[in-house]
């Protein structure tokens, strides 16, 4: 079984006193983005830990707030997005090369490989509808 979590936060904050034409003005920017990703899965060896069955699920919550203030008023927006995705597939390990073949499904999410604990390195991915083949090389 494997579990993972990622918490991210980004902020843009700034102000200016002169517009593009050189006219004195006041403008401020206050943008924030917070995201949380949780991953849970199981990896079951099928043949001497060289061939494994993998099932995993991932949930993301993303909250974005934008606010731009001018002399005449403010312009802001807030958005929250939740994403759920799961993958079912096989993983083959050959020396320092790991091959994954997975079928993915999700809601409001692009079809991307779910991180399954494979060491980072040279990874190439080919997406065929919701069938994903990827390879990772570690050294």
Residue pairs with C-beta under 8 A, 6 or more apart in sequence:
1 40
1 41
1 42
1 43
2 39
2 40
2 41
2 42
2 43
2 56
2 116
2 117
3 39
3 40
3 41
4 37
4 38
4 39
4 40
4 115
4 117
5 36
5 37
5 38
5 39
6 35
6 36
6 37
7 34
7 35
7 36
7 37
8 33
8 34
8 35
8 36
9 32
9 33
9 34
9 35
10 32
10 33
11 31
11 32
11 33
12 29
12 30
12 31
12 32
13 29
13 30
13 31
14 28
14 29
15 26
15 27
15 28
15 29
16 25
16 26
16 27
16 28
17 24
17 25
17 26
18 24
18 25
19 25
19 27
25 70
25 71
26 69
26 70
26 71
27 68
27 69
27 70
27 71
28 68
28 69
29 67
29 68
29 69
30 66
30 67
30 68
30 69
31 64
31 65
31 66
31 67
32 64
32 65
33 62
33 63
33 64
33 65
34 62
34 63
35 60
35 61
35 62
35 63
36 60
36 61
37 58
37 59
37 60
38 58
38 59
39 56
39 57
39 58
39 114
39 115
40 56
40 57
40 58
41 54
41 55
41 56
41 57
41 87
41 114
41 116
42 54
42 55
42 56
43 52
43 53
43 54
43 91
43 116
43 117
44 52
44 53
44 54
45 51
45 52
46 52
46 53
46 90
49 93
50 92
50 93
50 94
51 90
51 91
51 92
51 93
52 90
52 91
52 92
52 93
53 89
53 90
53 91
54 87
54 88
54 89
54 90
54 91
54 100
54 102
54 116
55 86
55 87
55 88
56 86
56 87
56 114
56 116
57 84
57 85
57 86
57 87
58 83
58 84
58 85
58 86
58 114
59 82
59 83
59 84
59 85
60 81
60 82
60 83
60 84
60 85
60 109
61 80
61 81
61 82
61 83
62 80
62 81
62 82
62 83
63 78
63 79
63 80
63 81
64 77
64 78
64 79
64 80
64 81
65 76
65 77
65 78
66 76
66 77
66 78
67 74
67 75
67 76
67 77
68 74
68 75
68 76
69 75
81 108
82 108
83 106
83 107
83 108
83 109
84 106
84 107
84 109
85 104
85 105
85 106
85 107
85 109
85 114
86 104
86 105
86 106
86 114
87 102
87 103
87 104
87 113
87 114
87 116
87 132
88 102
88 103
89 100
89 101
89 102
89 103
89 132
90 100
90 101
90 102
91 98
91 99
91 100
91 116
91 118
92 98
92 99
92 100
96 137
96 138
96 139
97 135
97 136
97 137
98 118
98 119
98 135
98 136
98 137
98 138
99 133
99 134
99 135
100 113
100 116
100 118
100 132
100 133
100 134
100 135
100 136
101 131
101 132
101 133
102 113
102 114
102 131
102 132
102 134
103 130
103 131
103 132
104 111
104 112
104 113
104 114
104 130
104 131
104 132
105 130
111 127
111 129
111 130
111 132
112 125
112 132
113 125
113 132
113 134
118 136
118 138
119 136
119 138
120 136
120 138
121 136
121 137
121 138
121 139
122 135
122 136
122 137
123 134
123 135
123 136
123 137
124 134
124 135
125 132
125 133
125 134
126 132
126 133
126 134
